[in-house]
């Protein structure tokens, strides 16, 4: 798992987003934020975090979650935790 490329992380993350938001058309970009995804509210954010943590077998701190401004920063954070 720790040898995942950024693209592999993004692909897995995209699958999680599509599942959580039940929207197969979601295409993740580094700049994407909650404003770009319909139904991305605080409750779905918690679900998203939980699913990401489970899928990658990692844990985020509250501080890390709050500090992440967009999908790109999430990918960076996941990569750091996997390395």
Phi and psi restraints in degrees (value plus and minus 20) as a CYANA .aco file:
   2 UNK   PHI     -92.2   -52.2
   2 UNK   PSI     -30.7     9.3
   3 UNK   PHI    -115.9   -75.9
   3 UNK   PSI      -0.6    39.4
   4 UNK   PHI     -89.1   -49.1
   4 UNK   PSI     119.0   159.0
   5 UNK   PHI    -101.8   -61.8
   5 UNK   PSI     146.2   186.2
   6 UNK   PHI     -78.2   -38.2
   6 UNK   PSI     -59.9   -19.9
   7 UNK   PHI     -82.9   -42.9
   7 UNK   PSI     -61.2   -21.2
   8 UNK   PHI     -85.5   -45.5
   8 UNK   PSI     -60.8   -20.8
   9 UNK   PHI     -81.3   -41.3
   9 UNK   PSI     -65.5   -25.5
  10 UNK   PHI     -84.4   -44.4
  10 UNK   PSI     -59.9   -19.9
  11 UNK   PHI     -83.2   -43.2
  11 UNK   PSI     -64.8   -24.8
  12 UNK   PHI     -85.6   -45.6
  12 UNK   PSI     -60.9   -20.9
  13 UNK   PHI     -82.5   -42.5
  13 UNK   PSI     -62.2   -22.2
  14 UNK   PHI     -81.0   -41.0
  14 UNK   PSI     -61.1   -21.1
  15 UNK   PHI     -81.6   -41.6
  15 UNK   PSI     -59.4   -19.4
  16 UNK   PHI     -85.5   -45.5
  16 UNK   PSI     -65.7   -25.7
  17 UNK   PHI     -78.8   -38.8
  17 UNK   PSI     -66.3   -26.3
  18 UNK   PHI     -81.6   -41.6
  18 UNK   PSI     -57.8   -17.8
  19 UNK   PHI     -90.4   -50.4
  19 UNK   PSI     -69.4   -29.4
  20 UNK   PHI     -82.1   -42.1
  20 UNK   PSI     -61.6   -21.6
  21 UNK   PHI    -116.0   -76.0
  21 UNK   PSI     -17.8    22.2
  22 UNK   PHI      29.2    69.2
  22 UNK   PSI      30.0    70.0
  23 UNK   PHI    -163.3  -123.3
  23 UNK   PSI      82.7   122.7
  24 UNK   PHI     -91.3   -51.3
  24 UNK   PSI     -29.9    10.1
  25 UNK   PHI    -108.3   -68.3
  25 UNK   PSI     -25.4    14.6
  26 UNK   PHI     -83.9   -43.9
  26 UNK   PSI     104.9   144.9
  27 UNK   PHI    -140.0  -100.0
  27 UNK   PSI      90.9   130.9
  28 UNK   PHI     -91.0   -51.0
  28 UNK   PSI     120.4   160.4
  29 UNK   PHI    -149.2  -109.2
  29 UNK   PSI     139.2   179.2
  30 UNK   PHI     -80.5   -40.5
  30 UNK   PSI     -51.2   -11.2
  31 UNK   PHI    -105.2   -65.2
  31 UNK   PSI     -29.2    10.8
  32 UNK   PHI     -81.4   -41.4
  32 UNK   PSI     117.2   157.2
  33 UNK   PHI    -149.4  -109.4
  33 UNK   PSI     157.8   197.8
  34 UNK   PHI     -77.4   -37.4
  34 UNK   PSI     -49.2    -9.2
  35 UNK   PHI     -85.4   -45.4
  35 UNK   PSI     -41.1    -1.1
  36 UNK   PHI    -108.5   -68.5
  36 UNK   PSI     -29.6    10.4
  37 UNK   PHI    -140.3  -100.3
  37 UNK   PSI      99.6   139.6
  38 UNK   PHI     -80.9   -40.9
  38 UNK   PSI     120.3   160.3
  39 UNK   PHI      55.0    95.0
  39 UNK   PSI     -15.5    24.5
  40 UNK   PHI    -103.0   -63.0
  40 UNK   PSI      74.9   114.9
  41 UNK   PHI    -140.1  -100.1
  41 UNK   PSI    -192.0  -152.0
  42 UNK   PHI     -84.4   -44.4
  42 UNK   PSI     -55.6   -15.6
  43 UNK   PHI     -89.3   -49.3
  43 UNK   PSI     -65.7   -25.7
  44 UNK   PHI     -88.2   -48.2
  44 UNK   PSI     -47.1    -7.1
  45 UNK   PHI     -84.0   -44.0
  45 UNK   PSI     -61.8   -21.8
  46 UNK   PHI     -83.0   -43.0
  46 UNK   PSI     -64.4   -24.4
  47 UNK   PHI     -80.6   -40.6
  47 UNK   PSI     -64.1   -24.1
  48 UNK   PHI     -79.7   -39.7
  48 UNK   PSI     -68.5   -28.5
  49 UNK   PHI     -78.8   -38.8
  49 UNK   PSI     -66.1   -26.1
  50 UNK   PHI     -80.1   -40.1
  50 UNK   PSI     -66.0   -26.0
  51 UNK   PHI     -85.6   -45.6
  51 UNK   PSI     -59.1   -19.1
  52 UNK   PHI     -85.3   -45.3
  52 UNK   PSI     -65.7   -25.7
  53 UNK   PHI     -80.7   -40.7
  53 UNK   PSI     -62.7   -22.7
  54 UNK   PHI     -87.0   -47.0
  54 UNK   PSI     -64.3   -24.3
  55 UNK   PHI     -85.5   -45.5
  55 UNK   PSI     -60.1   -20.1
  56 UNK   PHI    -117.9   -77.9
  56 UNK   PSI     -22.6    17.4
  57 UNK   PHI      35.1    75.1
  57 UNK   PSI      30.7    70.7
  58 UNK   PHI    -152.8  -112.8
  58 UNK   PSI     150.6   190.6
  59 UNK   PHI    -151.9  -111.9
  59 UNK   PSI     118.2   158.2
  60 UNK   PHI    -123.3   -83.3
  60 UNK   PSI     127.7   167.7
  61 UNK   PHI    -106.0   -66.0
  61 UNK   PSI     139.6   179.6
  62 UNK   PHI     -77.8   -37.8
  62 UNK   PSI     -60.5   -20.5
  63 UNK   PHI     -79.9   -39.9
  63 UNK   PSI     -63.0   -23.0
  64 UNK   PHI     -83.6   -43.6
  64 UNK   PSI     -62.6   -22.6
  65 UNK   PHI     -83.0   -43.0
  65 UNK   PSI     -65.3   -25.3
  66 UNK   PHI     -86.7   -46.7
  66 UNK   PSI     -55.3   -15.3
  67 UNK   PHI     -92.7   -52.7
  67 UNK   PSI     -41.7    -1.7
  68 UNK   PHI     -95.2   -55.2
  68 UNK   PSI      97.7   137.7
  69 UNK   PHI    -113.0   -73.0
  69 UNK   PSI     -42.5    -2.5
  70 UNK   PHI    -177.4  -137.4
  70 UNK   PSI     157.5   197.5
  71 UNK   PHI     -81.2   -41.2
  71 UNK   PSI     -59.3   -19.3
  72 UNK   PHI     -77.0   -37.0
  72 UNK   PSI     -61.6   -21.6
  73 UNK   PHI     -88.4   -48.4
  73 UNK   PSI     -54.1   -14.1
  74 UNK   PHI     -83.4   -43.4
  74 UNK   PSI     -64.7   -24.7
  75 UNK   PHI     -81.2   -41.2
  75 UNK   PSI     -64.4   -24.4
  76 UNK   PHI     -78.3   -38.3
  76 UNK   PSI     -63.3   -23.3
  77 UNK   PHI     -85.6   -45.6
  77 UNK   PSI     -63.1   -23.1
  78 UNK   PHI     -81.7   -41.7
  78 UNK   PSI     -65.1   -25.1
  79 UNK   PHI     -79.0   -39.0
  79 UNK   PSI     -63.2   -23.2
  80 UNK   PHI     -81.3   -41.3
  80 UNK   PSI     -61.6   -21.6
  81 UNK   PHI     -91.4   -51.4
  81 UNK   PSI     -47.0    -7.0
  82 UNK   PHI    -103.4   -63.4
  82 UNK   PSI     -38.9     1.1
